[in-house]
Amino acid sequence: MTTFVNNVSNLQASLARQQEALRITRELSKAEEEATTGLRADVFRDLGARAASSISVRNQIDRTDSFVTSNKLLEGRMDITVNAMTEMRAAIQDVMAMAVANKESPVSTAPEVQAAARTALEQFIGFANTQYQGKSLFAGVDDDKIALNKWDQDIDGFGTTPESVVAAITGTGPVNTADATAMIASLDTLFNSTDYEDVFFNGTPEATGERVTARIDEGVTLAYGVQANDQAFRDVIKGLTMLASVDISQINDSDAYSVYMTEAVSVISSGTSGVLEAEARLGSQQHRLENTVTGQEDLLNVLNSRVLALEAVDPYEAATRLQLLETQLQSSYVLTSRLANMTLLNYLA
């Protein structure tokens, strides 16, 4: 009976030592984490009622950080958009200068205008089809689509191209004033109606009223979209196609020539101004976005300071506690080992 009681007593003592070792090990793991991170390992237990404040601040940090991340991506998108519009305007400059020089009557560069206009048109369309992270910048909400069809692109599977549609209107150019006026009216119908979206544009139709927007902060939405079916784009493309589809040096009627060229120069000029205005407007929105991001980054600094004030541990205290627990655990292991090796024979002479 005595032996049984002693065995039970020894077992209980052994279990107690094991439990104490496990407790010290858990505390040691916690102390190591706190010494490494400088933050409390168990916020709820250590802060009590104040833990709710820590959770609230951390949630606000997550929301703000999410805005900063998405806004920086938006900054990149807007930068590329502005650069593309700058390149669009640059692509027009040379042919515009040639067109102005030939506006009233053809001069020596008149035979070169058609080729220059085609080159400018292809470049303009290329920049309008710029993408950022696989998304079209000028297609509107439907940014998975290419914004503009190429000048010679088959748009219906039957060989119809934007070039052939315009050529059906302009032919080889006007033969008299009435002919020029009629051509311009037909071109107006093509470029100022939904026909433009059927022939040239693949993105979000104007009739939907949808524009690209971004939520840049709590309760703040920024409408920043520029689309290739905006009036400025229609005007530029109309003017360039007028010059690209006709060899103006072959228009023999001077009055017809003047009417036709005046319209082409006018719409290219107004379209270029419209692109510049859109570029300036986007620049203003960029500035607003930059200020928003700066404010959010400042807020993150404040919020992180609040978290540290709530959750930070004293580094000296954490290191001291870690050393103490290591010493306790080592002592526990040494004691357990000694007891395990003790037998009655050790004390019998």
Buried (B, 14 or more C-beta within 10 A) or exposed (E): EEEEEEEEEEEEEEEEBEEBBEBBEEBBEBBBBBBEEBBBBEBEEBBEEEBEBBBEBBEBBEBBBEBBEEBEEBBEBBEBBBEBBBBBBEBBEEBBEBBEBBBEEBEEBBEBBBEBBBBBBBBBBBBBBBBBEEEBBBBBBBBEBBBBBBBEBEBEEEEBBBBBBBBEBBEEBBEEBEBBBEBBEBBBEBBEEEEBBBBBBBBBBBEEEBEBEBEBBEEEEBEBBBBBBBBBBBBBBBBBBBBBBBBBBEBEBEEBBBBBBBBBBEBBBBBBBBBBEBBEEBEEBBEBBEEBBEEBBEBBEEBBEBBEEBBBBEEEEBEEBBEBBBEBBEEBEEEBEEEEEEEEEEEEE
